[in-house]
Each structure stands twice: as C-alpha cells, then as structure tokens.
Amino acid sequence: QVQLVESGGGLVQPGGSLRLSCAVSGFTLHIRAMSWYRQAPGRERELVAAITSAGGVTNYADSVKGRFTISRDNAQNTVYLQMNSLKPADTAVYYCNAHQNVRGWDYDYWGQGTQVTVSS
C-alpha cells in the first residue's frame, strides 16, 4: 500500500557528491521510520541510514557517518540521502525503505532501487 520511487543515482568521480530522493505515496499512515539501504555486487543488503517519523532521530552506518545525511521533507513527502566525499566502496544499488506498523503488525516496503557508481 506504500509506494516508493528512488531517483538521483548515477556515475560520479571519487570525492564527488550525489543526492538521492525517495518519493513516498499511497497509504503512508503509521510509517515509523524511513531508511536507505544499499547492495553491492556479491554482497548482502546493508543499512546505510535511517530516520524516525517521530522526532527525526537519525542513525548511520559507521562507513558513511560524517559523509552522508538523511533528511525528510514532510511537505513534499520525500526522503533524501545527501552523499558527499563518495568512495568507490560506496558503489551499490541504493534502496529506499519504509517501515510501517499498523495495529501492532510490522510491514516493510521497498523502492525499485537506483544505481550509484563511484569511479574515475
């Protein structure tokens, strides 16, 4: 019931910056947190950053702390991931995630993913 559409990925040089966007639509009531995950070739999906709906508390993976910033634009119903000082190790497909709790039941929704490639 929740639709997520990522955009903003592309090819950037090491040290460059990129901003990913996640448009949220559908039945968005009771979304507790929004997150960005990534999956590199041959690796498992990993959490990159998260932000809670109540209070806007953020959490980051150690590998991106200080370089990435997650934010939420409630007026436009969009979640962003600002990525600075990009490294080749950041190359991955980035997915937007919405965690929803309705009547005590947990649900997770995923976007289609957007490719981020860091290479010279």
ZISUL-V632190 format. One record per run of one state. SS is the DSSP state (helix for helix, strand for strand, loop for the rest). FROM is the first residue (numbers start at 1). TO is the last residue. Records with the same first field share a line. If there is no record, write none. Layout:
SS->FROM-TO, FROM-TO
This chain:
loop->1-1, 8-9, 13-17, 27-30, 40-45, 53-57, 61-67, 74-77, 84-87, 91-91, 103-104, 111-113, 119-120
strand->2-7, 10-12, 18-26, 31-39, 46-52, 58-60, 68-73, 78-83, 92-102, 105-110, 114-118
helix->88-90
